């Protein structure tokens, strides 16, 4: 399968950001790595092997990207207020640089995103805030409350990056139209996953707000591990073509 690497300096995050493109044709799926991962994580997990047929047939392209989780949420050496500001710069990079890049490279208006664990937080938060950027968001074993990384600190920036906080107050009809007519959030979790309780609660929150989504809970022994994420990926790609 065709693999290409791209890199450019983003003034929004103040560093070079890498993108690994896997595939040659078809709609783009952005892969967000887990807590400390970079673009090479997709190759470390060998997810492209689980999607080989779709990639070789030109039905999908992966764009594996760098995270800045270690510089933001997981950075104990800066103030919590600065952690969330780093994350907001990353959001600007995704929306204003990466998504246009993916659309240009694929020549396709469709853009999906997927991520597991902390990558699941990233794809869910970005999808909810920017449903015009993402047609599909696939969250595997995700988490949805970032207050644990704030050491008790809280401000408006934390609020607007914490789905369990801002979603209950959402009333703008444009967002509801986008969620229910144009874009789709798909959550996976396992019965033995450490994040199952959080996923159950978020599923109930989405239901209470009337937001269309799919929630698949896999039976035990499915837990919080890439072994299961690799098995879930072909399910995503199969269902994508029947959506």
N, C-alpha and C positions, 0 to 999 in steps of 0.2 A: 504494500500500500504506500501511497505517496506521503512523505513527511517533509515539512519545511519549518524552519525556525525563523522568527522575526523578533526584533527588539528595537525599542526606541526609548528615548528619555521623555518622561512625563513630568512637566513642571507641577502638575497637580499633586503628585506624591513625592517629587524631588528625587527620583531615582530612575534607573533603567528598568523597564518592565518587559519580560519575555513572554512570547506566545508561541506555542507549539501547535502547528496545524497538521492534522492527520486526516488524509482523504483528499480527493481531487474535485468532487462535485457534490451538489445537493445542499440542503439547508444546513445552517451552522448550529452546533450545540456547544456552548461554552462550558468548560469543565472548571469548577472552582475547587481548589484543593482543600484538604482538611486543615487543622489548626496551624501547623507549621510548614505546610507544603508549598512547593513552587510548581512551575509548569511541568517539571519532570515526574511529578507524582503519578500522572496518568500512565506513564510508561512503567514506573515501579510496580503499579498494580496490574499492569498489562491489560488494561481495560479495552485497548484497541483490539486485542485478540477476541474478546467477548463480542465485539461489534464488527468483526472482520467482514462478514458477508455484506452488511449494510454499507460499510466504507468502500469495499471493492466494487460494489454495484453503483456507487455514486448516489446513494440514497441519503447519506448523512456525512457531514464533516465535523470533526472535533476541533475545538480551539481551546487547548489547555493553557491556563494562564497562571501568573504568579499571584500569590496572596501577599498582603502586608500584615498578616495577623500578629507576627512576632514584633512588628514595629508599633502596633496599635493595641488591640485588646489584650494581648499576652505580654505586653512590655511592662515589667515592674519598675522600671527606672524612670518613668515619666509620670506626671500627674494624670489621674483618670480623665480630667477634662481634655488633656492633650491626646489621650488614647482615642477618644471618640472623634476628635478633630482629624486625626490621621485617617480614621475610617471614613470620614466624610470626604476627604480628599480622594480616597480610593473609589468611593461611589462616583465622584465626578469623573475620574479616569474611566471607569466602566461605561458610564452613560455617554460621555462626550468624545471618547477616544476609541475604546474597544468595540462597542456595538457598531459604530459607523465603519470601523475597520472590517469587522466580520461581514457586514452587509456588502461592503465593496468587494471583498475577496470571494464571496459566494455568489454575488449578483442575484441574491434572493432576499426578499423582505423578511422571511421568517428567521427569527433568532430564538433559540431555546437556551436554557441554562440548567445545569445540574450540579449537585454537590452533596457530599456526605458529612455527617457530624458537624463541625463548625462551618464547613462549606455549605451545609444545609441551611444554616442561619443566613449566610450571605445570599444565597439564591432566593430564599423566601423574603427577606427584608427588601432586597432590590426589586423583586417581582411586585411586591405589594406597593412599593413607592413609585415604580416605573413600569406599569403594565403596558405602556406604549412601546417599551423597548424589548419586552420578552413575550413571546407567544406561548411558551411552555416553560414551567419551572418544575424541576424534579428534585425533591428534597428527600434524601435517604438518611434515616436515623438522625434527623436534625434537632437543633435546639432553638428556642425562640425568645429567650429572656437573657439579656446580656448584663443584667445588674450584678451578677456574681463577679464580673470583671471590673466593677467600678468602686469597690472598697467602700461602699456606702455613699459615694458621691452621686449627685443627681442634678441635672439641669435640663433645659429644653432640648439640647442636642441628644442627650441620653434618651429622653422621651421619644423623640422622632426617629430613633434608630432601634427602638424596642417594640417589636410587633405586639406583644401582649399588653403594652400600654396604649399605643396610638390606635390600634385597630378597634377597640370598643367605642371610641368616640368618632369613628369615621362616618360621615354622612354625605359626602360629596357624590352626587349621582353619576358623575363621569367615571369615578373609580368603579362603582357597581356595574355600570355598563361594560367597562373593559374586562372586569373579572368574569362576568357572567355571559358575555357575548363574544369576546375576542380572545382572551387569554385564559390559561388554565394552570392551576397549581395542583401538583400531584405529590402526595406524601407517602413514603414507604417507612415501615417500622416493623420490628420483629417482636414477638411475644416476650422474648428474654432480653430485649434491648434496654440498656440503662436509661434511654430517653423515652421509653414507651409512655410513661405517665405524662410527660410534657407534650408528647404528640397527641395523646388522647385529649388532653385539655385544650390544645390548640385546635384540634378538629372540632371540638364542641363550640369553641369560640367562633370559628368560621361558620358553623351551622347557625349559631345564634344571630349572626350578622347577615345571613342569607347569601353567603359567598360560595359560589360553585367551586367545588374541588373534588378530587378523588383521594381517598385514604385507604391504603392497603396495609393490613397487618398480617405478616406472615407468621405461621404457627411456630412453636418451639421445635427445634432449638435455635431458630433465627435470633441473632443478637447483634451487637454493635461491632461489626467486623467487616473488612473488605471482602471476605469470602462470600458474604451475602450480597454486598453491593454489586459484585461481579455477576451474581446470578440474577439480580434485579434489572440490570441494564438491558439484556435481551428482551425482557418483558416490556420495558419502556419503549424500545424501538419497534417491537411488534405492534403494540397498541397504538403507537404514534401514527402508523399508517392506516389504522382503522378508526381514528378519531374524527 
